[in-house]
Amino acid sequence: QVHLVESGGGLVQAGGSLTLSCVVSVNITNLYGMAWHRQAPEKQRELVGVITSPTITPDYVDSVKGRFSISRDDKKNTIYLSMNNLKPEDTGIYYCQGWDQQVYWGQGTQVTVSS
């Protein structure tokens, strides 16, 4: 069973920064890919960004391009979401996802951006 555990969420003022971490219980190089999603209050969950391998540039939803960055540390089986110039509309629960033949989710971490 693959487990994903997010951390690093919190309350930050608009314009601030946060970095989220997602620790995976297995070797992440064995997964086909990993992603970050978020869910704002009363909205559907949306994809934030995807990373499939260390050699391929991550892809992002337009609303976070230039502000968010996904990175990975394969030795630590961890992926990160660095978020800069945060906006109130970035508020939500952020989820880590990984997949091989199955799809795995973390429990989420809350990010709140105050105006």
C-alpha positions in Angstrom: 0.0 0.0 0.0 1.3 3.4 -1.0 0.9 6.2 1.5 1.3 9.9 0.9 1.6 12.5 3.7 1.4 16.2 3.0 2.7 18.9 5.3 3.7 22.6 5.3 0.3 24.2 5.0 -0.7 27.2 7.1 -1.9 30.8 7.1 0.0 33.4 5.1 -0.7 36.9 4.0 -1.2 37.7 0.3 2.1 38.0 -1.4 3.7 35.5 0.9 5.2 32.1 0.3 4.8 28.6 1.5 6.4 25.3 0.6 4.4 22.1 0.8 6.0 18.6 1.2 4.6 15.2 0.3 6.4 12.2 1.6 5.7 8.9 -0.1 6.0 5.5 1.5 7.6 3.9 -1.5 10.3 4.7 -4.0 8.8 7.5 -6.1 10.9 6.6 -9.1 8.6 3.5 -9.3 5.5 5.7 -9.8 4.5 6.9 -13.2 3.9 10.4 -12.0 2.9 12.7 -9.2 0.8 15.8 -8.9 -0.6 18.4 -6.6 -4.3 19.3 -6.6 -6.3 21.7 -4.5 -9.8 22.2 -3.5 -11.2 25.6 -2.6 -14.3 25.9 -0.4 -17.4 24.9 -2.3 -15.5 24.2 -5.5 -14.3 21.1 -7.3 -10.8 19.8 -6.8 -8.5 21.1 -9.5 -5.1 20.0 -10.8 -2.3 22.4 -9.8 0.7 20.8 -11.4 2.2 17.5 -12.5 5.7 16.1 -12.4 6.4 12.8 -14.2 10.2 12.5 -14.1 13.3 14.4 -13.0 14.2 15.2 -16.6 10.8 16.5 -17.7 9.7 20.0 -16.8 6.6 20.0 -14.6 3.4 21.3 -16.1 1.1 23.7 -14.3 -2.4 25.1 -14.5 -2.3 28.6 -16.0 -3.4 30.3 -12.8 -0.2 29.3 -10.9 2.3 29.5 -13.7 5.3 31.7 -12.7 4.3 31.5 -9.1 4.3 27.8 -8.1 7.0 25.3 -8.7 7.1 21.5 -8.2 10.3 19.7 -7.4 11.3 16.3 -6.2 13.9 14.6 -4.1 14.1 11.0 -5.1 16.5 10.1 -2.2 13.8 11.3 0.3 10.8 10.0 -1.7 9.4 13.5 -1.4 7.9 16.0 -3.8 7.5 19.7 -3.0 5.2 22.5 -4.1 6.8 25.9 -3.7 4.3 28.7 -3.8 5.2 32.3 -4.1 3.2 35.5 -4.5 0.2 33.8 -2.9 -3.2 35.2 -3.6 -6.4 34.8 -1.6 -7.8 32.6 -4.4 -5.0 30.1 -3.7 -6.8 29.2 -0.5 -7.8 25.6 -0.2 -6.8 22.1 0.8 -3.8 20.9 -1.2 -3.6 17.3 -2.0 -0.7 15.2 -3.2 -1.4 12.4 -5.7 0.7 9.6 -7.1 0.0 6.9 -9.5 1.1 3.7 -11.1 -1.5 1.1 -12.0 -3.5 2.7 -9.1 -4.0 6.2 -7.9 -3.0 7.3 -4.5 -3.9 10.4 -2.5 -2.7 12.1 0.6 -5.0 13.4 3.3 -4.4 17.1 2.3 -3.0 20.1 4.0 -4.8 23.4 4.4 -3.5 26.6 2.9 -5.1 29.9 3.8 -4.1 33.2 2.2 -5.4 36.3 3.8 -5.9 39.5 2.0 
